[in-house]
Amino acid sequence: MSAQSKSVPGAGTTERQEDWSTATVISDYINDGTLSRRKRRYLAGEMTRVLIHLGSYETHSTPWIAPSHICEALDLEPGSYWIQCGCRVLDTLKVPYYDNEDMPDVEDPWMHDICTILMNLEHVIGVMDDEGVIRKPHEIARVVESF
């Protein structure tokens, strides 16, 4: 058996996937203007997981607000959520939507899905702001309408 650690980067890479987060991958996109295939798959997987989780409305999960410099770099209103930032990156890079059969003709399917979920979520529990405070339902509409 090899003594090599399983957390070694793959061929041609300088970083480990275990070190990635939604925030670091989005920041990489903002800095580089693109993402590797591995990072695209990673971000699509994370966004899919969160979209399904938030869309279930069974939990009291709330998305977190991204810093304003991230929102602005992605042409989103300040106060937008990390999930919206990730979906914007995926749509910009034309990463196939995880459930393309439901929205084959939608131009930005990732953003369409999260905006729909946020509008429904506001009626359930509200959304957490960047200080961890639940925002009132009418406050969410401002962010979603900006899309």
Secondary structure as GFF3:
##gff-version 3
##sequence-region A 1 147
A	DSSP	three_ten_helix	17	19	.	.	.	ID=ss1
A	DSSP	alpha_helix	22	32	.	.	.	ID=ss2
A	DSSP	alpha_helix	37	55	.	.	.	ID=ss3
A	DSSP	alpha_helix	68	73	.	.	.	ID=ss4
A	DSSP	alpha_helix	82	92	.	.	.	ID=ss5
A	DSSP	alpha_helix	109	124	.	.	.	ID=ss6
A	DSSP	beta_strand	127	128	.	.	.	ID=ss7
A	DSSP	beta_strand	134	135	.	.	.	ID=ss8
A	DSSP	alpha_helix	137	145	.	.	.	ID=ss9
###
